[in-house]
Amino acid sequence: LAAKLSGRLRAGARPGIEDLTDREMQVFELIGRGMSRKRIAERLKLDVNTVETYRTRIRERLQLPDAEALREFAVNAKLEGKY
């Protein structure tokens, strides 16, 4: 709602990676590099369940249907130089 009020999102527009929190962005980048949940957890010194929570939040924010769509989106964003 705050993003819409500030004009960051157009009505009906899909949220983008710029809407992720700093930690979500860290997890997203590592997903884009092909890292597993366990490896992401080790790298960021988090519990694997915490990483899964971040993955779920990222999927919800980006309106992606499943983990495979998240992985593909993250890889494509990396290839396109969006992070």
PDB file with SEQRES, HELIX, SHEET and CRYST1 records, atoms N, CA, C and O in Angstrom:
SEQRES   1 A   83  LEU ALA ALA LYS LEU SER GLY ARG LEU ARG ALA GLY ALA          
SEQRES   2 A   83  ARG PRO GLY ILE GLU ASP LEU THR ASP ARG GLU MET GLN          
SEQRES   3 A   83  VAL PHE GLU LEU ILE GLY ARG GLY MET SER ARG LYS ARG          
SEQRES   4 A   83  ILE ALA GLU ARG LEU LYS LEU ASP VAL ASN THR VAL GLU          
SEQRES   5 A   83  THR TYR ARG THR ARG ILE ARG GLU ARG LEU GLN LEU PRO          
SEQRES   6 A   83  ASP ALA GLU ALA LEU ARG GLU PHE ALA VAL ASN ALA LYS          
SEQRES   7 A   83  LEU GLU GLY LYS TYR                                          
HELIX    1 AA1 ALA A    2  LEU A    5  1                                   4    
HELIX    2 AA2 ILE A   17  ASP A   19  5                                   3    
HELIX    3 AA3 ASP A   22  GLY A   32  1                                  11    
HELIX    4 AA4 ARG A   37  LEU A   44  1                                   8    
HELIX    5 AA5 VAL A   48  LEU A   62  1                                  15    
HELIX    6 AA6 ALA A   67  LEU A   79  1                                  13    
CRYST1    1.000    1.000    1.000  90.00  90.00  90.00 P 1           1          
ATOM      1  N   LEU A   1       0.830  -1.193   0.000  1.00  0.00           N  
ATOM      2  CA  LEU A   1       0.000   0.000   0.000  1.00  0.00           C  
ATOM      3  C   LEU A   1       0.869   1.249   0.000  1.00  0.00           C  
ATOM      4  O   LEU A   1       0.621   2.180  -0.767  1.00  0.00           O  
ATOM      5  N   ALA A   2       1.883   1.273   0.855  1.00  0.00           N  
ATOM      6  CA  ALA A   2       2.767   2.439   0.903  1.00  0.00           C  
ATOM      7  C   ALA A   2       3.469   2.646  -0.434  1.00  0.00           C  
ATOM      8  O   ALA A   2       3.646   3.779  -0.882  1.00  0.00           O  
ATOM      9  N   ALA A   3       3.872   1.531  -1.074  1.00  0.00           N  
ATOM     10  CA  ALA A   3       4.533   1.638  -2.377  1.00  0.00           C  
ATOM     11  C   ALA A   3       3.594   2.212  -3.418  1.00  0.00           C  
ATOM     12  O   ALA A   3       3.996   3.035  -4.240  1.00  0.00           O  
ATOM     13  N   LYS A   4       2.342   1.779  -3.385  1.00  0.00           N  
ATOM     14  CA  LYS A   4       1.365   2.315  -4.338  1.00  0.00           C  
ATOM     15  C   LYS A   4       1.130   3.794  -4.090  1.00  0.00           C  
ATOM     16  O   LYS A   4       1.062   4.581  -5.034  1.00  0.00           O  
ATOM     17  N   LEU A   5       1.005   4.178  -2.818  1.00  0.00           N  
ATOM     18  CA  LEU A   5       0.775   5.581  -2.494  1.00  0.00           C  
ATOM     19  C   LEU A   5       1.953   6.455  -2.896  1.00  0.00           C  
ATOM     20  O   LEU A   5       1.766   7.603  -3.300  1.00  0.00           O  
ATOM     21  N   SER A   6       3.155   5.925  -2.788  1.00  0.00           N  
ATOM     22  CA  SER A   6       4.333   6.708  -3.140  1.00  0.00           C  
ATOM     23  C   SER A   6       4.594   6.701  -4.643  1.00  0.00           C  
ATOM     24  O   SER A   6       5.499   7.384  -5.122  1.00  0.00           O  
ATOM     25  N   GLY A   7       3.804   5.932  -5.387  1.00  0.00           N  
ATOM     26  CA  GLY A   7       3.952   5.898  -6.828  1.00  0.00           C  
ATOM     27  C   GLY A   7       4.953   4.873  -7.324  1.00  0.00           C  
ATOM     28  O   GLY A   7       5.218   4.807  -8.524  1.00  0.00           O  
ATOM     29  N   ARG A   8       5.517   4.072  -6.431  1.00  0.00           N  
ATOM     30  CA  ARG A   8       6.507   3.079  -6.843  1.00  0.00           C  
ATOM     31  C   ARG A   8       5.885   1.964  -7.671  1.00  0.00           C  
ATOM     32  O   ARG A   8       6.551   1.386  -8.531  1.00  0.00           O  
ATOM     33  N   LEU A   9       4.631   1.661  -7.424  1.00  0.00           N  
ATOM     34  CA  LEU A   9       3.967   0.608  -8.183  1.00  0.00           C  
ATOM     35  C   LEU A   9       2.757   1.179  -8.904  1.00  0.00           C  
ATOM     36  O   LEU A   9       1.957   1.919  -8.332  1.00  0.00           O  
ATOM     37  N   ARG A  10       2.646   0.817 -10.169  1.00  0.00           N  
ATOM     38  CA  ARG A  10       1.438   1.194 -10.905  1.00  0.00           C  
ATOM     39  C   ARG A  10       0.354   0.195 -10.525  1.00  0.00           C  
ATOM     40  O   ARG A  10       0.653  -0.945 -10.168  1.00  0.00           O  
ATOM     41  N   ALA A  11      -0.881   0.613 -10.599  1.00  0.00           N  
ATOM     42  CA  ALA A  11      -1.985  -0.289 -10.300  1.00  0.00           C  
ATOM     43  C   ALA A  11      -1.897  -1.503 -11.215  1.00  0.00           C  
ATOM     44  O   ALA A  11      -1.808  -1.363 -12.435  1.00  0.00           O  
ATOM     45  N   GLY A  12      -1.921  -2.684 -10.629  1.00  0.00           N  
ATOM     46  CA  GLY A  12      -1.869  -3.919 -11.398  1.00  0.00           C  
ATOM     47  C   GLY A  12      -0.475  -4.321 -11.846  1.00  0.00           C  
ATOM     48  O   GLY A  12      -0.311  -5.367 -12.473  1.00  0.00           O  
ATOM     49  N   ALA A  13       0.529  -3.518 -11.540  1.00  0.00           N  
ATOM     50  CA  ALA A  13       1.895  -3.849 -11.956  1.00  0.00           C  
ATOM     51  C   ALA A  13       2.474  -4.928 -11.046  1.00  0.00           C  
ATOM     52  O   ALA A  13       2.166  -4.994  -9.856  1.00  0.00           O  
ATOM     53  N   ARG A  14       3.304  -5.757 -11.625  1.00  0.00           N  
ATOM     54  CA  ARG A  14       3.960  -6.805 -10.850  1.00  0.00           C  
ATOM     55  C   ARG A  14       5.128  -6.181 -10.083  1.00  0.00           C  
ATOM     56  O   ARG A  14       5.926  -5.443 -10.660  1.00  0.00           O  
ATOM     57  N   PRO A  15       5.227  -6.474  -8.792  1.00  0.00           N  
ATOM     58  CA  PRO A  15       6.350  -5.951  -8.020  1.00  0.00           C  
ATOM     59  C   PRO A  15       7.669  -6.478  -8.585  1.00  0.00           C  
ATOM     60  O   PRO A  15       7.715  -7.575  -9.142  1.00  0.00           O  
ATOM     61  N   GLY A  16       8.716  -5.714  -8.443  1.00  0.00           N  
ATOM     62  CA  GLY A  16      10.018  -6.119  -8.954  1.00  0.00           C  
ATOM     63  C   GLY A  16      11.006  -6.367  -7.839  1.00  0.00           C  
ATOM     64  O   GLY A  16      10.686  -6.221  -6.659  1.00  0.00           O  
ATOM     65  N   ILE A  17      12.207  -6.743  -8.225  1.00  0.00           N  
ATOM     66  CA  ILE A  17      13.210  -7.054  -7.224  1.00  0.00           C  
ATOM     67  C   ILE A  17      13.602  -5.833  -6.400  1.00  0.00           C  
ATOM     68  O   ILE A  17      14.124  -5.974  -5.294  1.00  0.00           O  
ATOM     69  N   GLU A  18      13.359  -4.650  -6.924  1.00  0.00           N  
ATOM     70  CA  GLU A  18      13.657  -3.443  -6.142  1.00  0.00           C  
ATOM     71  C   GLU A  18      12.762  -3.320  -4.908  1.00  0.00           C  
ATOM     72  O   GLU A  18      13.026  -2.501  -4.028  1.00  0.00           O  
ATOM     73  N   ASP A  19      11.722  -4.119  -4.843  1.00  0.00           N  
ATOM     74  CA  ASP A  19      10.814  -4.107  -3.698  1.00  0.00           C  
ATOM     75  C   ASP A  19      11.245  -5.073  -2.589  1.00  0.00           C  
ATOM     76  O   ASP A  19      10.605  -5.132  -1.539  1.00  0.00           O  
ATOM     77  N   LEU A  20      12.320  -5.827  -2.814  1.00  0.00           N  
ATOM     78  CA  LEU A  20      12.801  -6.768  -1.805  1.00  0.00           C  
ATOM     79  C   LEU A  20      13.593  -6.040  -0.733  1.00  0.00           C  
ATOM     80  O   LEU A  20      14.226  -5.016  -0.991  1.00  0.00           O  
ATOM     81  N   THR A  21      13.545  -6.592   0.483  1.00  0.00           N  
ATOM     82  CA  THR A  21      14.371  -6.051   1.564  1.00  0.00           C  
ATOM     83  C   THR A  21      15.831  -6.409   1.275  1.00  0.00           C  
ATOM     84  O   THR A  21      16.114  -7.215   0.389  1.00  0.00           O  
ATOM     85  N   ASP A  22      16.746  -5.809   2.021  1.00  0.00           N  
ATOM     86  CA  ASP A  22      18.161  -6.099   1.813  1.00  0.00           C  
ATOM     87  C   ASP A  22      18.461  -7.589   1.988  1.00  0.00           C  
ATOM     88  O   ASP A  22      19.173  -8.176   1.174  1.00  0.00           O  
ATOM     89  N   ARG A  23      17.930  -8.193   3.029  1.00  0.00           N  
ATOM     90  CA  ARG A  23      18.194  -9.620   3.279  1.00  0.00           C  
ATOM     91  C   ARG A  23      17.537 -10.479   2.208  1.00  0.00           C  
ATOM     92  O   ARG A  23      18.140 -11.441   1.733  1.00  0.00           O  
ATOM     93  N   GLU A  24      16.310 -10.146   1.822  1.00  0.00           N  
ATOM     94  CA  GLU A  24      15.654 -10.889   0.749  1.00  0.00           C  
ATOM     95  C   GLU A  24      16.479 -10.797  -0.532  1.00  0.00           C  
ATOM     96  O   GLU A  24      16.589 -11.773  -1.274  1.00  0.00           O  
ATOM     97  N   MET A  25      17.054  -9.633  -0.791  1.00  0.00           N  
ATOM     98  CA  MET A  25      17.872  -9.453  -1.985  1.00  0.00           C  
ATOM     99  C   MET A  25      19.125 -10.319  -1.925  1.00  0.00           C  
ATOM    100  O   MET A  25      19.542 -10.880  -2.938  1.00  0.00           O  
ATOM    101  N   GLN A  26      19.724 -10.429  -0.745  1.00  0.00           N  
ATOM    102  CA  GLN A  26      20.889 -11.306  -0.594  1.00  0.00           C  
ATOM    103  C   GLN A  26      20.523 -12.746  -0.942  1.00  0.00           C  
ATOM    104  O   GLN A  26      21.240 -13.416  -1.684  1.00  0.00           O  
ATOM    105  N   VAL A  27      19.408 -13.213  -0.402  1.00  0.00           N  
ATOM    106  CA  VAL A  27      18.954 -14.582  -0.669  1.00  0.00           C  
ATOM    107  C   VAL A  27      18.627 -14.735  -2.159  1.00  0.00           C  
ATOM    108  O   VAL A  27      18.996 -15.735  -2.776  1.00  0.00           O  
ATOM    109  N   PHE A  28      17.938 -13.748  -2.736  1.00  0.00           N  
ATOM    110  CA  PHE A  28      17.566 -13.777  -4.149  1.00  0.00           C  
ATOM    111  C   PHE A  28      18.803 -13.891  -5.039  1.00  0.00           C  
ATOM    112  O   PHE A  28      18.821 -14.681  -5.983  1.00  0.00           O  
ATOM    113  N   GLU A  29      19.830 -13.108  -4.740  1.00  0.00           N  
ATOM    114  CA  GLU A  29      21.065 -13.144  -5.525  1.00  0.00           C  
ATOM    115  C   GLU A  29      21.723 -14.522  -5.463  1.00  0.00           C  
ATOM    116  O   GLU A  29      22.218 -15.026  -6.470  1.00  0.00           O  
ATOM    117  N   LEU A  30      21.725 -15.118  -4.285  1.00  0.00           N  
ATOM    118  CA  LEU A  30      22.336 -16.438  -4.139  1.00  0.00           C  
ATOM    119  C   LEU A  30      21.514 -17.513  -4.838  1.00  0.00           C  
ATOM    120  O   LEU A  30      22.072 -18.478  -5.359  1.00  0.00           O  
ATOM    121  N   ILE A  31      20.207 -17.357  -4.855  1.00  0.00           N  
ATOM    122  CA  ILE A  31      19.349 -18.258  -5.632  1.00  0.00           C  
ATOM    123  C   ILE A  31      19.724 -18.143  -7.105  1.00  0.00           C  
ATOM    124  O   ILE A  31      19.834 -19.148  -7.806  1.00  0.00           O  
ATOM    125  N   GLY A  32      19.920 -16.914  -7.566  1.00  0.00           N  
ATOM    126  CA  GLY A  32      20.296 -16.670  -8.956  1.00  0.00           C  
ATOM    127  C   GLY A  32      21.649 -17.251  -9.330  1.00  0.00           C  
ATOM    128  O   GLY A  32      21.919 -17.516 -10.501  1.00  0.00           O  
ATOM    129  N   ARG A  33      22.489 -17.445  -8.339  1.00  0.00           N  
ATOM    130  CA  ARG A  33      23.802 -18.070  -8.572  1.00  0.00           C  
ATOM    131  C   ARG A  33      23.721 -19.591  -8.500  1.00  0.00           C  
ATOM    132  O   ARG A  33      24.729 -20.283  -8.645  1.00  0.00           O  
ATOM    133  N   GLY A  34      22.514 -20.103  -8.274  1.00  0.00           N  
ATOM    134  CA  GLY A  34      22.309 -21.548  -8.263  1.00  0.00           C  
ATOM    135  C   GLY A  34      22.608 -22.227  -6.945  1.00  0.00           C  
ATOM    136  O   GLY A  34      22.765 -23.447  -6.900  1.00  0.00           O  
ATOM    137  N   MET A  35      22.690 -21.459  -5.870  1.00  0.00           N  
ATOM    138  CA  MET A  35      23.010 -22.054  -4.566  1.00  0.00           C  
ATOM    139  C   MET A  35      21.790 -22.750  -3.961  1.00  0.00           C  
ATOM    140  O   MET A  35      20.650 -22.314  -4.125  1.00  0.00           O  
ATOM    141  N   SER A  36      22.070 -23.833  -3.265  1.00  0.00           N  
ATOM    142  CA  SER A  36      21.022 -24.566  -2.562  1.00  0.00           C  
ATOM    143  C   SER A  36      20.638 -23.825  -1.279  1.00  0.00           C  
ATOM    144  O   SER A  36      21.343 -22.914  -0.843  1.00  0.00           O  
ATOM    145  N   ARG A  37      19.528 -24.219  -0.689  1.00  0.00           N  
ATOM    146  CA  ARG A  37      19.096 -23.620   0.586  1.00  0.00           C  
ATOM    147  C   ARG A  37      20.172 -23.780   1.650  1.00  0.00           C  
ATOM    148  O   ARG A  37      20.474 -22.853   2.402  1.00  0.00           O  
ATOM    149  N   LYS A  38      20.743 -24.982   1.695  1.00  0.00           N  
ATOM    150  CA  LYS A  38      21.769 -25.259   2.703  1.00  0.00           C  
ATOM    151  C   LYS A  38      22.985 -24.362   2.508  1.00  0.00           C  
ATOM    152  O   LYS A  38      23.519 -23.810   3.470  1.00  0.00           O  
ATOM    153  N   ARG A  39      23.410 -24.222   1.283  1.00  0.00           N  
ATOM    154  CA  ARG A  39      24.575 -23.383   1.006  1.00  0.00           C  
ATOM    155  C   ARG A  39      24.300 -21.910   1.297  1.00  0.00           C  
ATOM    156  O   ARG A  39      25.163 -21.198   1.810  1.00  0.00           O  
ATOM    157  N   ILE A  40      23.088 -21.462   0.963  1.00  0.00           N  
ATOM    158  CA  ILE A  40      22.699 -20.079   1.277  1.00  0.00           C  
ATOM    159  C   ILE A  40      22.730 -19.881   2.785  1.00  0.00           C  
ATOM    160  O   ILE A  40      23.239 -18.871   3.272  1.00  0.00           O  
ATOM    161  N   ALA A  41      22.187 -20.842   3.522  1.00  0.00           N  
ATOM    162  CA  ALA A  41      22.169 -20.761   4.987  1.00  0.00           C  
ATOM    163  C   ALA A  41      23.591 -20.670   5.537  1.00  0.00           C  
ATOM    164  O   ALA A  41      23.867 -19.856   6.417  1.00  0.00           O  
ATOM    165  N   GLU A  42      24.478 -21.494   5.026  1.00  0.00           N  
ATOM    166  CA  GLU A  42      25.867 -21.463   5.479  1.00  0.00           C  
ATOM    167  C   GLU A  42      26.513 -20.120   5.151  1.00  0.00           C  
ATOM    168  O   GLU A  42      27.195 -19.532   5.990  1.00  0.00           O  
ATOM    169  N   ARG A  43      26.300 -19.644   3.947  1.00  0.00           N  
ATOM    170  CA  ARG A  43      26.915 -18.382   3.489  1.00  0.00           C  
ATOM    171  C   ARG A  43      26.459 -17.194   4.313  1.00  0.00           C  
ATOM    172  O   ARG A  43      27.260 -16.326   4.661  1.00  0.00           O  
ATOM    173  N   LEU A  44      25.145 -17.157   4.630  1.00  0.00           N  
ATOM    174  CA  LEU A  44      24.581 -16.017   5.359  1.00  0.00           C  
ATOM    175  C   LEU A  44      24.502 -16.261   6.868  1.00  0.00           C  
ATOM    176  O   LEU A  44      24.012 -15.423   7.625  1.00  0.00           O  
ATOM    177  N   LYS A  45      24.998 -17.430   7.284  1.00  0.00           N  
ATOM    178  CA  LYS A  45      24.977 -17.815   8.708  1.00  0.00           C  
ATOM    179  C   LYS A  45      23.544 -17.779   9.267  1.00  0.00           C  
ATOM    180  O   LYS A  45      23.266 -17.166  10.297  1.00  0.00           O  
ATOM    181  N   LEU A  46      22.659 -18.460   8.542  1.00  0.00           N  
ATOM    182  CA  LEU A  46      21.250 -18.569   8.917  1.00  0.00           C  
ATOM    183  C   LEU A  46      20.871 -20.034   9.010  1.00  0.00           C  
ATOM    184  O   LEU A  46      21.573 -20.903   8.494  1.00  0.00           O  
ATOM    185  N   ASP A  47      19.764 -20.300   9.668  1.00  0.00           N  
ATOM    186  CA  ASP A  47      19.192 -21.636   9.686  1.00  0.00           C  
ATOM    187  C   ASP A  47      18.536 -21.905   8.330  1.00  0.00           C  
ATOM    188  O   ASP A  47      18.029 -20.981   7.693  1.00  0.00           O  
ATOM    189  N   VAL A  48      18.542 -23.154   7.891  1.00  0.00           N  
ATOM    190  CA  VAL A  48      17.924 -23.511   6.618  1.00  0.00           C  
ATOM    191  C   VAL A  48      16.446 -23.127   6.604  1.00  0.00           C  
ATOM    192  O   VAL A  48      15.930 -22.690   5.574  1.00  0.00           O  
ATOM    193  N   ASN A  49      15.763 -23.286   7.733  1.00  0.00           N  
ATOM    194  CA  ASN A  49      14.347 -22.912   7.799  1.00  0.00           C  
ATOM    195  C   ASN A  49      14.159 -21.409   7.612  1.00  0.00           C  
ATOM    196  O   ASN A  49      13.161 -20.977   7.035  1.00  0.00           O  
ATOM    197  N   THR A  50      15.096 -20.622   8.089  1.00  0.00           N  
ATOM    198  CA  THR A  50      15.028 -19.172   7.903  1.00  0.00           C  
ATOM    199  C   THR A  50      15.195 -18.835   6.424  1.00  0.00           C  
ATOM    200  O   THR A  50      14.500 -17.964   5.902  1.00  0.00           O  
ATOM    201  N   VAL A  51      16.105 -19.516   5.758  1.00  0.00           N  
ATOM    202  CA  VAL A  51      16.287 -19.309   4.328  1.00  0.00           C  
ATOM    203  C   VAL A  51      15.003 -19.662   3.589  1.00  0.00           C  
ATOM    204  O   VAL A  51      14.601 -18.948   2.670  1.00  0.00           O  
ATOM    205  N   GLU A  52      14.362 -20.746   3.978  1.00  0.00           N  
ATOM    206  CA  GLU A  52      13.100 -21.136   3.336  1.00  0.00           C  
ATOM    207  C   GLU A  52      12.031 -20.068   3.551  1.00  0.00           C  
ATOM    208  O   GLU A  52      11.243 -19.786   2.648  1.00  0.00           O  
ATOM    209  N   THR A  53      12.001 -19.481   4.732  1.00  0.00           N  
ATOM    210  CA  THR A  53      11.049 -18.397   4.997  1.00  0.00           C  
ATOM    211  C   THR A  53      11.312 -17.223   4.062  1.00  0.00           C  
ATOM    212  O   THR A  53      10.378 -16.652   3.499  1.00  0.00           O  
ATOM    213  N   TYR A  54      12.582 -16.864   3.895  1.00  0.00           N  
ATOM    214  CA  TYR A  54      12.918 -15.781   2.961  1.00  0.00           C  
ATOM    215  C   TYR A  54      12.507 -16.138   1.536  1.00  0.00           C  
ATOM    216  O   TYR A  54      11.966 -15.296   0.819  1.00  0.00           O  
ATOM    217  N   ARG A  55      12.756 -17.371   1.122  1.00  0.00           N  
ATOM    218  CA  ARG A  55      12.366 -17.799  -0.226  1.00  0.00           C  
ATOM    219  C   ARG A  55      10.851 -17.654  -0.424  1.00  0.00           C  
ATOM    220  O   ARG A  55      10.394 -17.204  -1.475  1.00  0.00           O  
ATOM    221  N   THR A  56      10.090 -18.039   0.592  1.00  0.00           N  
ATOM    222  CA  THR A  56       8.635 -17.929   0.514  1.00  0.00           C  
ATOM    223  C   THR A  56       8.219 -16.462   0.412  1.00  0.00           C  
ATOM    224  O   THR A  56       7.371 -16.114  -0.409  1.00  0.00           O  
ATOM    225  N   ARG A  57       8.808 -15.608   1.236  1.00  0.00           N  
ATOM    226  CA  ARG A  57       8.488 -14.177   1.190  1.00  0.00           C  
ATOM    227  C   ARG A  57       8.826 -13.572  -0.167  1.00  0.00           C  
ATOM    228  O   ARG A  57       8.058 -12.776  -0.708  1.00  0.00           O  
ATOM    229  N   ILE A  58       9.970 -13.950  -0.711  1.00  0.00           N  
ATOM    230  CA  ILE A  58      10.381 -13.434  -2.020  1.00  0.00           C  
ATOM    231  C   ILE A  58       9.380 -13.865  -3.085  1.00  0.00           C  
ATOM    232  O   ILE A  58       8.958 -13.055  -3.910  1.00  0.00           O  
ATOM    233  N   ARG A  59       9.001 -15.139  -3.065  1.00  0.00           N  
ATOM    234  CA  ARG A  59       8.005 -15.634  -4.035  1.00  0.00           C  
ATOM    235  C   ARG A  59       6.710 -14.862  -3.924  1.00  0.00           C  
ATOM    236  O   ARG A  59       6.111 -14.495  -4.934  1.00  0.00           O  
ATOM    237  N   GLU A  60       6.273 -14.613  -2.693  1.00  0.00           N  
ATOM    238  CA  GLU A  60       5.031 -13.867  -2.490  1.00  0.00           C  
ATOM    239  C   GLU A  60       5.163 -12.435  -2.992  1.00  0.00           C  
ATOM    240  O   GLU A  60       4.270 -11.936  -3.677  1.00  0.00           O  
ATOM    241  N   ARG A  61       6.256 -11.774  -2.662  1.00  0.00           N  
ATOM    242  CA  ARG A  61       6.462 -10.389  -3.103  1.00  0.00           C  
ATOM    243  C   ARG A  61       6.519 -10.275  -4.624  1.00  0.00           C  
ATOM    244  O   ARG A  61       5.993  -9.326  -5.204  1.00  0.00           O  
ATOM    245  N   LEU A  62       7.159 -11.249  -5.259  1.00  0.00           N  
ATOM    246  CA  LEU A  62       7.311 -11.221  -6.710  1.00  0.00           C  
ATOM    247  C   LEU A  62       6.158 -11.903  -7.438  1.00  0.00           C  
ATOM    248  O   LEU A  62       6.138 -11.973  -8.667  1.00  0.00           O  
ATOM    249  N   GLN A  63       5.210 -12.400  -6.670  1.00  0.00           N  
ATOM    250  CA  GLN A  63       4.019 -13.063  -7.203  1.00  0.00           C  
ATOM    251  C   GLN A  63       4.390 -14.220  -8.131  1.00  0.00           C  
ATOM    252  O   GLN A  63       3.885 -14.335  -9.247  1.00  0.00           O  
ATOM    253  N   LEU A  64       5.281 -15.062  -7.638  1.00  0.00           N  
ATOM    254  CA  LEU A  64       5.722 -16.231  -8.386  1.00  0.00           C  
ATOM    255  C   LEU A  64       5.042 -17.468  -7.816  1.00  0.00           C  
ATOM    256  O   LEU A  64       4.904 -17.582  -6.598  1.00  0.00           O  
ATOM    257  N   PRO A  65       4.615 -18.394  -8.664  1.00  0.00           N  
ATOM    258  CA  PRO A  65       3.798 -19.517  -8.202  1.00  0.00           C  
ATOM    259  C   PRO A  65       4.532 -20.604  -7.415  1.00  0.00           C  
ATOM    260  O   PRO A  65       3.932 -21.263  -6.565  1.00  0.00           O  
ATOM    261  N   ASP A  66       5.823 -20.794  -7.691  1.00  0.00           N  
ATOM    262  CA  ASP A  66       6.518 -21.903  -7.034  1.00  0.00           C  
ATOM    263  C   ASP A  66       8.022 -21.671  -7.015  1.00  0.00           C  
ATOM    264  O   ASP A  66       8.521 -20.674  -7.536  1.00  0.00           O  
ATOM    265  N   ALA A  67       8.733 -22.616  -6.401  1.00  0.00           N  
ATOM    266  CA  ALA A  67      10.182 -22.490  -6.245  1.00  0.00           C  
ATOM    267  C   ALA A  67      10.900 -22.494  -7.593  1.00  0.00           C  
ATOM    268  O   ALA A  67      11.889 -21.781  -7.764  1.00  0.00           O  
ATOM    269  N   GLU A  68      10.428 -23.268  -8.529  1.00  0.00           N  
ATOM    270  CA  GLU A  68      11.053 -23.308  -9.854  1.00  0.00           C  
ATOM    271  C   GLU A  68      10.932 -21.958 -10.557  1.00  0.00           C  
ATOM    272  O   GLU A  68      11.884 -21.499 -11.187  1.00  0.00           O  
ATOM    273  N   ALA A  69       9.780 -21.329 -10.452  1.00  0.00           N  
ATOM    274  CA  ALA A  69       9.594 -20.007 -11.050  1.00  0.00           C  
ATOM    275  C   ALA A  69      10.514 -18.981 -10.386  1.00  0.00           C  
ATOM    276  O   ALA A  69      11.047 -18.094 -11.054  1.00  0.00           O  
ATOM    277  N   LEU A  70      10.695 -19.104  -9.082  1.00  0.00           N  
ATOM    278  CA  LEU A  70      11.612 -18.214  -8.362  1.00  0.00           C  
ATOM    279  C   LEU A  70      13.031 -18.403  -8.866  1.00  0.00           C  
ATOM    280  O   LEU A  70      13.725 -17.424  -9.141  1.00  0.00           O  
ATOM    281  N   ARG A  71      13.472 -19.643  -8.989  1.00  0.00           N  
ATOM    282  CA  ARG A  71      14.822 -19.921  -9.467  1.00  0.00           C  
ATOM    283  C   ARG A  71      15.039 -19.351 -10.863  1.00  0.00           C  
ATOM    284  O   ARG A  71      16.053 -18.702 -11.122  1.00  0.00           O  
ATOM    285  N   GLU A  72      14.090 -19.590 -11.759  1.00  0.00           N  
ATOM    286  CA  GLU A  72      14.199 -19.088 -13.129  1.00  0.00           C  
ATOM    287  C   GLU A  72      14.231 -17.564 -13.154  1.00  0.00           C  
ATOM    288  O   GLU A  72      15.021 -16.969 -13.886  1.00  0.00           O  
ATOM    289  N   PHE A  73      13.380 -16.938 -12.363  1.00  0.00           N  
ATOM    290  CA  PHE A  73      13.329 -15.476 -12.302  1.00  0.00           C  
ATOM    291  C   PHE A  73      14.657 -14.924 -11.798  1.00  0.00           C  
ATOM    292  O   PHE A  73      15.168 -13.943 -12.339  1.00  0.00           O  
ATOM    293  N   ALA A  74      15.216 -15.547 -10.769  1.00  0.00           N  
ATOM    294  CA  ALA A  74      16.480 -15.086 -10.188  1.00  0.00           C  
ATOM    295  C   ALA A  74      17.627 -15.262 -11.182  1.00  0.00           C  
ATOM    296  O   ALA A  74      18.467 -14.373 -11.318  1.00  0.00           O  
ATOM    297  N   VAL A  75      17.669 -16.393 -11.871  1.00  0.00           N  
ATOM    298  CA  VAL A  75      18.729 -16.631 -12.859  1.00  0.00           C  
ATOM    299  C   VAL A  75      18.611 -15.626 -14.001  1.00  0.00           C  
ATOM    300  O   VAL A  75      19.612 -15.050 -14.427  1.00  0.00           O  
ATOM    301  N   ASN A  76      17.405 -15.416 -14.492  1.00  0.00           N  
ATOM    302  CA  ASN A  76      17.203 -14.455 -15.586  1.00  0.00           C  
ATOM    303  C   ASN A  76      17.565 -13.036 -15.162  1.00  0.00           C  
ATOM    304  O   ASN A  76      18.159 -12.289 -15.939  1.00  0.00           O  
ATOM    305  N   ALA A  77      17.212 -12.664 -13.945  1.00  0.00           N  
ATOM    306  CA  ALA A  77      17.553 -11.323 -13.449  1.00  0.00           C  
ATOM    307  C   ALA A  77      19.062 -11.159 -13.403  1.00  0.00           C  
ATOM    308  O   ALA A  77      19.584 -10.096 -13.739  1.00  0.00           O  
ATOM    309  N   LYS A  78      19.762 -12.201 -12.990  1.00  0.00           N  
ATOM    310  CA  LYS A  78      21.237 -12.159 -12.951  1.00  0.00           C  
ATOM    311  C   LYS A  78      21.784 -12.006 -14.368  1.00  0.00           C  
ATOM    312  O   LYS A  78      22.655 -11.170 -14.607  1.00  0.00           O  
ATOM    313  N   LEU A  79      21.286 -12.796 -15.297  1.00  0.00           N  
ATOM    314  CA  LEU A  79      21.749 -12.742 -16.682  1.00  0.00           C  
ATOM    315  C   LEU A  79      21.483 -11.377 -17.323  1.00  0.00           C  
ATOM    316  O   LEU A  79      22.251 -10.914 -18.167  1.00  0.00           O  
ATOM    317  N   GLU A  80      20.387 -10.745 -16.911  1.00  0.00           N  
ATOM    318  CA  GLU A  80      20.025  -9.440 -17.459  1.00  0.00           C  
ATOM    319  C   GLU A  80      20.747  -8.292 -16.741  1.00  0.00           C  
ATOM    320  O   GLU A  80      20.582  -7.124 -17.092  1.00  0.00           O  
ATOM    321  N   GLY A  81      21.543  -8.645 -15.737  1.00  0.00           N  
ATOM    322  CA  GLY A  81      22.304  -7.633 -15.019  1.00  0.00           C  
ATOM    323  C   GLY A  81      21.480  -6.761 -14.092  1.00  0.00           C  
ATOM    324  O   GLY A  81      21.836  -5.612 -13.829  1.00  0.00           O  
ATOM    325  N   LYS A  82      20.374  -7.308 -13.596  1.00  0.00           N  
ATOM    326  CA  LYS A  82      19.508  -6.526 -12.700  1.00  0.00           C  
ATOM    327  C   LYS A  82      20.027  -6.489 -11.275  1.00  0.00           C  
ATOM    328  O   LYS A  82      19.486  -5.765 -10.440  1.00  0.00           O  
ATOM    329  N   TYR A  83      21.053  -7.247 -10.987  1.00  0.00           N  
ATOM    330  CA  TYR A  83      21.723  -7.195  -9.685  1.00  0.00           C  
ATOM    331  C   TYR A  83      23.132  -7.645  -9.832  1.00  0.00           C  
ATOM    332  O   TYR A  83      23.876  -7.677  -8.852  1.00  0.00           O  
TER     333      TYR A  83                                                      
END                                                                             
